[in-house]
Amino acid sequence: MDLRALRQRTGLRISDVAIELDCALSSIRNWEKGRTTPKMEVWQVFRLRDLYQCTEEELVQAAKKSTLAEDS
């Protein structure tokens, strides 16, 4: 499961996540498309984990999968 799938599973929009993490919409889009790797503060990682209702490991794996999809 990639980052987009994690977000969609919870019914969140990109704008919802951007607001909760206090970051740009383009950052979330770029993470999901694998263009950039998420660079977040610790509180943002925990908040994203809670938003996506997943573990930290699932979040890391989803970020890796999103990045690999861009490389293909």
PyMOL commands that place a pseudoatom at each C-alpha (Angstrom):
pseudoatom trace, name=CA, resn=MET, resi=1, chain=A, elem=C, hetatm=0, pos=[0.000, 0.000, 0.000]
pseudoatom trace, name=CA, resn=ASP, resi=2, chain=A, elem=C, hetatm=0, pos=[1.425, 3.381, -0.986]
pseudoatom trace, name=CA, resn=LEU, resi=3, chain=A, elem=C, hetatm=0, pos=[0.833, 6.791, 0.598]
pseudoatom trace, name=CA, resn=ARG, resi=4, chain=A, elem=C, hetatm=0, pos=[-2.128, 7.599, -1.634]
pseudoatom trace, name=CA, resn=ALA, resi=5, chain=A, elem=C, hetatm=0, pos=[-3.819, 4.310, -0.743]
pseudoatom trace, name=CA, resn=LEU, resi=6, chain=A, elem=C, hetatm=0, pos=[-3.284, 4.943, 2.986]
pseudoatom trace, name=CA, resn=ARG, resi=7, chain=A, elem=C, hetatm=0, pos=[-4.870, 8.378, 2.661]
pseudoatom trace, name=CA, resn=GLN, resi=8, chain=A, elem=C, hetatm=0, pos=[-7.770, 7.190, 0.545]
pseudoatom trace, name=CA, resn=ARG, resi=9, chain=A, elem=C, hetatm=0, pos=[-8.444, 4.289, 2.898]
pseudoatom trace, name=CA, resn=THR, resi=10, chain=A, elem=C, hetatm=0, pos=[-9.293, 6.821, 5.605]
pseudoatom trace, name=CA, resn=GLY, resi=11, chain=A, elem=C, hetatm=0, pos=[-11.387, 9.014, 3.306]
pseudoatom trace, name=CA, resn=LEU, resi=12, chain=A, elem=C, hetatm=0, pos=[-9.108, 12.024, 3.649]
pseudoatom trace, name=CA, resn=ARG, resi=13, chain=A, elem=C, hetatm=0, pos=[-8.456, 14.579, 0.936]
pseudoatom trace, name=CA, resn=ILE, resi=14, chain=A, elem=C, hetatm=0, pos=[-4.986, 15.939, 0.204]
pseudoatom trace, name=CA, resn=SER, resi=15, chain=A, elem=C, hetatm=0, pos=[-6.129, 19.296, 1.580]
pseudoatom trace, name=CA, resn=ASP, resi=16, chain=A, elem=C, hetatm=0, pos=[-7.188, 17.648, 4.861]
pseudoatom trace, name=CA, resn=VAL, resi=17, chain=A, elem=C, hetatm=0, pos=[-3.723, 16.158, 5.313]
pseudoatom trace, name=CA, resn=ALA, resi=18, chain=A, elem=C, hetatm=0, pos=[-1.964, 19.393, 4.353]
pseudoatom trace, name=CA, resn=ILE, resi=19, chain=A, elem=C, hetatm=0, pos=[-3.945, 21.336, 6.941]
pseudoatom trace, name=CA, resn=GLU, resi=20, chain=A, elem=C, hetatm=0, pos=[-3.305, 18.779, 9.684]
pseudoatom trace, name=CA, resn=LEU, resi=21, chain=A, elem=C, hetatm=0, pos=[0.436, 18.659, 8.948]
pseudoatom trace, name=CA, resn=ASP, resi=22, chain=A, elem=C, hetatm=0, pos=[0.735, 22.412, 8.345]
pseudoatom trace, name=CA, resn=CYS, resi=23, chain=A, elem=C, hetatm=0, pos=[2.385, 21.902, 4.967]
pseudoatom trace, name=CA, resn=ALA, resi=24, chain=A, elem=C, hetatm=0, pos=[1.705, 22.644, 1.306]
pseudoatom trace, name=CA, resn=LEU, resi=25, chain=A, elem=C, hetatm=0, pos=[-0.727, 20.668, -0.831]
pseudoatom trace, name=CA, resn=SER, resi=26, chain=A, elem=C, hetatm=0, pos=[2.059, 20.222, -3.355]
pseudoatom trace, name=CA, resn=SER, resi=27, chain=A, elem=C, hetatm=0, pos=[4.196, 18.484, -0.737]
pseudoatom trace, name=CA, resn=ILE, resi=28, chain=A, elem=C, hetatm=0, pos=[1.518, 15.847, -0.130]
pseudoatom trace, name=CA, resn=ARG, resi=29, chain=A, elem=C, hetatm=0, pos=[1.012, 15.380, -3.881]
pseudoatom trace, name=CA, resn=ASN, resi=30, chain=A, elem=C, hetatm=0, pos=[4.737, 15.010, -4.455]
pseudoatom trace, name=CA, resn=TRP, resi=31, chain=A, elem=C, hetatm=0, pos=[5.044, 12.440, -1.655]
pseudoatom trace, name=CA, resn=GLU, resi=32, chain=A, elem=C, hetatm=0, pos=[2.199, 10.412, -3.102]
pseudoatom trace, name=CA, resn=LYS, resi=33, chain=A, elem=C, hetatm=0, pos=[3.618, 10.533, -6.623]
pseudoatom trace, name=CA, resn=GLY, resi=34, chain=A, elem=C, hetatm=0, pos=[7.070, 9.592, -5.371]
pseudoatom trace, name=CA, resn=ARG, resi=35, chain=A, elem=C, hetatm=0, pos=[8.660, 12.812, -6.594]
pseudoatom trace, name=CA, resn=THR, resi=36, chain=A, elem=C, hetatm=0, pos=[9.968, 13.669, -3.137]
pseudoatom trace, name=CA, resn=THR, resi=37, chain=A, elem=C, hetatm=0, pos=[10.519, 11.811, 0.093]
pseudoatom trace, name=CA, resn=PRO, resi=38, chain=A, elem=C, hetatm=0, pos=[8.549, 13.116, 3.061]
pseudoatom trace, name=CA, resn=LYS, resi=39, chain=A, elem=C, hetatm=0, pos=[10.715, 15.215, 5.347]
pseudoatom trace, name=CA, resn=MET, resi=40, chain=A, elem=C, hetatm=0, pos=[8.738, 15.841, 8.475]
pseudoatom trace, name=CA, resn=GLU, resi=41, chain=A, elem=C, hetatm=0, pos=[9.194, 16.836, 12.059]
pseudoatom trace, name=CA, resn=VAL, resi=42, chain=A, elem=C, hetatm=0, pos=[8.522, 14.146, 14.646]
pseudoatom trace, name=CA, resn=TRP, resi=43, chain=A, elem=C, hetatm=0, pos=[5.089, 15.552, 15.547]
pseudoatom trace, name=CA, resn=GLN, resi=44, chain=A, elem=C, hetatm=0, pos=[4.097, 15.416, 11.869]
pseudoatom trace, name=CA, resn=VAL, resi=45, chain=A, elem=C, hetatm=0, pos=[5.066, 11.752, 11.578]
pseudoatom trace, name=CA, resn=PHE, resi=46, chain=A, elem=C, hetatm=0, pos=[2.928, 10.879, 14.582]
pseudoatom trace, name=CA, resn=ARG, resi=47, chain=A, elem=C, hetatm=0, pos=[0.054, 13.011, 13.309]
pseudoatom trace, name=CA, resn=LEU, resi=48, chain=A, elem=C, hetatm=0, pos=[0.198, 11.387, 9.873]
pseudoatom trace, name=CA, resn=ARG, resi=49, chain=A, elem=C, hetatm=0, pos=[0.269, 7.945, 11.482]
pseudoatom trace, name=CA, resn=ASP, resi=50, chain=A, elem=C, hetatm=0, pos=[-2.841, 8.841, 13.459]
pseudoatom trace, name=CA, resn=LEU, resi=51, chain=A, elem=C, hetatm=0, pos=[-4.598, 10.356, 10.438]
pseudoatom trace, name=CA, resn=TYR, resi=52, chain=A, elem=C, hetatm=0, pos=[-3.879, 7.306, 8.282]
pseudoatom trace, name=CA, resn=GLN, resi=53, chain=A, elem=C, hetatm=0, pos=[-4.684, 4.938, 11.155]
pseudoatom trace, name=CA, resn=CYS, resi=54, chain=A, elem=C, hetatm=0, pos=[-1.541, 2.898, 10.602]
pseudoatom trace, name=CA, resn=THR, resi=55, chain=A, elem=C, hetatm=0, pos=[1.744, 2.045, 12.304]
pseudoatom trace, name=CA, resn=GLU, resi=56, chain=A, elem=C, hetatm=0, pos=[5.010, 3.893, 11.775]
pseudoatom trace, name=CA, resn=GLU, resi=57, chain=A, elem=C, hetatm=0, pos=[6.306, 0.837, 9.885]
pseudoatom trace, name=CA, resn=GLU, resi=58, chain=A, elem=C, hetatm=0, pos=[3.324, 0.902, 7.522]
pseudoatom trace, name=CA, resn=LEU, resi=59, chain=A, elem=C, hetatm=0, pos=[3.970, 4.597, 6.926]
pseudoatom trace, name=CA, resn=VAL, resi=60, chain=A, elem=C, hetatm=0, pos=[7.639, 3.960, 6.106]
pseudoatom trace, name=CA, resn=GLN, resi=61, chain=A, elem=C, hetatm=0, pos=[6.761, 1.084, 3.771]
pseudoatom trace, name=CA, resn=ALA, resi=62, chain=A, elem=C, hetatm=0, pos=[4.099, 3.195, 2.028]
pseudoatom trace, name=CA, resn=ALA, resi=63, chain=A, elem=C, hetatm=0, pos=[6.603, 6.016, 1.486]
pseudoatom trace, name=CA, resn=LYS, resi=64, chain=A, elem=C, hetatm=0, pos=[9.104, 3.546, 0.024]
pseudoatom trace, name=CA, resn=LYS, resi=65, chain=A, elem=C, hetatm=0, pos=[6.467, 2.039, -2.260]
pseudoatom trace, name=CA, resn=SER, resi=66, chain=A, elem=C, hetatm=0, pos=[5.427, 5.492, -3.497]
pseudoatom trace, name=CA, resn=THR, resi=67, chain=A, elem=C, hetatm=0, pos=[9.055, 6.341, -4.259]
pseudoatom trace, name=CA, resn=LEU, resi=68, chain=A, elem=C, hetatm=0, pos=[9.639, 3.039, -6.064]
pseudoatom trace, name=CA, resn=ALA, resi=69, chain=A, elem=C, hetatm=0, pos=[6.540, 3.593, -8.209]
pseudoatom trace, name=CA, resn=GLU, resi=70, chain=A, elem=C, hetatm=0, pos=[8.047, 6.858, -9.491]
pseudoatom trace, name=CA, resn=ASP, resi=71, chain=A, elem=C, hetatm=0, pos=[11.341, 5.142, -10.306]
pseudoatom trace, name=CA, resn=SER, resi=72, chain=A, elem=C, hetatm=0, pos=[9.589, 2.539, -12.494]
for i in range(1, 72): cmd.bond("trace and resi %d" % i, "trace and resi %d" % (i + 1))
show_as sticks, trace
zoom trace
